Amino acid sequence: MALKQLALVAFVALTVAACEEDRYRGSARHNIPIPSATYALMSEKGMNKDQPILIRSYKKESELEVWKRKADGQYALLKTFPMCRWSGQLGPKIREGDRMAPEGFYAIGPQQMNPNSSYYVSFNMGYPNAYDRSYGRTGAHLMVHGACSSAGCYSMTDDQIGEIYALVREAQNAGQRAVQMQAYPFRMTAQNLAKHRLDPNIAFWKNLKEGSDYFEVTKDEPAVSVAGGRYVFNGGSAPSAVAEKRREDEVQVAALVAKGTPAIKLIYDDGDQHASFKTTLASSGADALNRSASWGSRDVGISRQEALASGPRVVVLDDKGRTKATIRAASSDSDAVLAAVAAAPAEEPAKVEPAKSDAKPAPAGPAATQVAKVLPGNAQQAPVLASAGSTPVAAPEEKPFLQRALSFMPVFGSSGSSATADQGVATAAAPVASVVPASPTSTRAPLPPRRANGLRTSNSTSPRPPMRARRRPAETFRNSGTP
């Protein structure tokens, strides 16, 4: 009996597992239905599931929009989805492994839909496109997928990607050959363009804005080609209303700059996520967010959740694009960024360099032990050598009697020329003409003075301490044998 019960439990378990397998894996996921609430929204806006769609994404705002064409042929916004995760920085993807999510105009065909994704369902953006290839950019499998984790993709929750996937699939089944995805660094507003006017990517972003302007004015999908290293929209021609919008935006940007809108660059620790998910992450923790966002995906957790703890660093630039200050913002929101800029420290005034003097500083060391070399002929012109911070020693009004009495005796200075006693030796009592420090590489002490007969007082060549090089004159003559 117990064996039969175990077999029944095993059968029920296998049945449940099979249902789960059908729901999460294989072709069954390709048939995910559009939610009934979205059907009601489409009906309210005069849309149906078969009409073409268009996708627009914005990194800084962490949002993805789905637009649908109505019966009048114009696109209208169906729904805006908060983005759970994107990685890298603002700017285009350049190479494999840089964690950058692509920016540009991409086309999503039926062959790019992936119901067998590890991240519930997904679709390939089509990177690298013709523009990316023209610059030799590398990378593959850049997706819009489920799970709140990104290494170069746009990551939605599993519920969100299921709904977006179903909307794309129904439009393709109704005959739309490719769904255009316009991937932007931020919404192409005058304020964003004014703040990012000195970013190294600004020329690329202005090129993207040409396509954005066409869509926003005409509410029609621009035809996209590539020529001369640029995106070209509708063969280079545009209605006058599009050109007028561009001129108006440029005037607005100039006015914002004139009013003092700062030039900035945003640097993320590793991408960002919508504020709604940041709130959940902060209040409930990563495990709770992962469970609610990734119920159908392979469990990979929230990618680099520590990078989401705060907003980006705001680099404030001067008029030449050089960094003036860098400060952390609370979020990517415009108000938070401007608040961070306002809190940045004021620019320090330029430092004025002191006038350079030709005189060399005296070497450090106590004056009593400093060895000096005296150049003859200028014995009464320079001050006595003193240690730094000490008070200069004034020369006495009168020389010692013995020095005056014997000053007629000739001695030979270090240059070999004859000089009197009060000119040949530097003392604290007599000013010297020019002081030159002893060479730091010399290991040999100065030779002792000669006697009157030309003989030296000692044959020793061993170094003597510096103190002995500055004997008083009377002591010098006494050692030389003079009575």
C-alpha positions, 0 to 999 in steps of 0.5 A: 500500500505504501509503495502504491502511495509513493508511486502516486506521489511520484506520478503527480510530481512528474505531472507538475514538473511537466506542466512547469516545463511546458510553461517555461521551456520550449516552443510553449513560451513562444505562445505567451499571450498578450495580457488582457489588461494590455488588450484593453489598453490597445482597444482604448487607444484605437489599436489592435494586436496585428498593427506594427510596433516600434521600440524606443529605449533610454539608458539614463531614464532606464525606460523602454517604450512600445509604440503601435501604429494606429489606423491613421498610419501614425504611431502612438505610445502604447506603454512605457516599461521601467527597465530593471537593469542595463550595464556599462555607461552612456555611449555606444557599444565598441567591443566584445566584453566592454559591458556596454549596451548598444545605442543606435537603430536596430531591426528585429526580425522573426529569426531573432526571436528566442523562446528558448532563452535562459532568461525566460524569453528574449530577442536579439537587437541585431548588433552589430548593424551596418553602422557598427560594422563600418567602425569595426565594432565587435560583440554578439548576442546583445539582447532584450531579455528577462532577469534583472541582470545585464552584461551589455543587454537591456534587461526587463523583468520576466513579466515585462519581457513576456508581454513585449515578446508577445507584442513583437511576435503578433506584429511579425505574424501579421506581416511586419518584417522587422521591428525597429528599435531606437536605442538612445542614451537619454531622451533627446530633450534640449536640457539633456543635450545642453548638459551633455554638449561637451561629452565625447559622444555628442556628435554621435548622439546628435546624429541619433537625434536626427532620426528621433526628430523625424519620428517625433514630428511625423510619428512615422518610422524613419527609413535608416541607411548608413553612409560616410560613417553616419546614420542617414534617414530617409535618404537625407531628406526630411520634411520642413517641420523636422528641420524647424524642430531641429532649429528650435531645439538648437535655440533652446540649447543655446538659451540653456547654456547662456543661463548657466546650464552646466556641461557634465559627463555622467560616470556609472559604477556599472549601468543603472535601473529604474527608480522603482526597482531601486526602491524595491532593492533598498527596502526588500533586498536583492533576493526579494527583487530577484524572485519577483523579477526573474521567476521564469529565468535561470537564477543569476541574481541581480547583476553587480547589485553594489553598483546600484547603491547610489547614483552616477558620478557627475563630472563638471566640465569647463568650456574646454571639456576639462574636469572642474569637479566630480561629485556623486549624485543621488540618482540620474534624475535631472534634479538630482544631477543639478543638485549635485552640480550645485554642491560641487566645490567652487573652482580654486583660483589660479595659483601665482608662482613666486618670482624665481631668484637666481640665488641658490638656497644655503644648504641645511645644517647648523651654522656652527658646523657649516663648511664654507669656501671663501672666494678671495677679493670680496671679503667685505661684501656678503653676509655670514652663512647662517642656518635656516631660521636663525638670526644673522650674526652681526660682525663686532665693531672691532676685530680681536687684537691679535688678529689685527696685530698679525693681519699683515702676515701673508697667507694663501687662500684656497685659490693659491693667491696671497691674502691677508689673514682677515681675508683668507678664513671665514669666521663668524666675526668677519663677513665673507664675500661669497659662500659656496657650499662644499661639494657633497661628493668630496671626501677629502678635507681641505689642505691645511694652510702653509707656513711662511716657508711654504711647508704644510703643517701636517703631511696627513691627508685624512679627512678632518671634521668640518669644525676644524675648517673654521678655527679662529685666526689666532688658533690657526697661526698658533698651530702653524708655528708662528710665536 
